[in-house]
Amino acid sequence: MLPLRHRNLWVALSAVLVAAVVYGSLTPNLDLPVPGGFDKIEHLSAYLGLSLWFTGLVTRSAYWKVALALLALGLLMEILQGLMQLGRAAEMLDMVANAVGIGAGLALALRYTGGWARKAESWLTST
């Protein structure tokens, strides 16, 4: 993790974000009508967001760890959805959408947003 002044806050916010994704992934399906493929956009967006978040907190050399951890999270969510029998189903295309989101997040981080937490802390302390 980057040397951050508000490390505990970043860790707590990270836990909240992961908990929100876990909750959203494992909440029983309400059988609401969803336009075709929209859930794949949700998967892509969630994992893109997580990827951007965590690449802001770690060094570039640790981006591969972010990618592996998020892939593992996505796989675990799919396995649990398949096991829980509450209107959710494990789908390979969901994992593909997760992976695309992670890849896009890493690409954006490498080019634009990596280390954003350090910049945010610098900006907040200068105002």
FENLINFEN-V352428 format. One record per helix or strand of 2 or more residues. SS is the DSSP state (2 for helix, 1 for strand). FROM is the first residue (numbers start at 1). TO is the last residue. If there is no record, write none. Layout:
BEGIN
ss,from,to
SS,FROM,TO
SS,FROM,TO
END
This chain:
BEGIN
ss,from,to
2,7,26
2,38,55
2,60,84
2,92,113
2,116,126
END
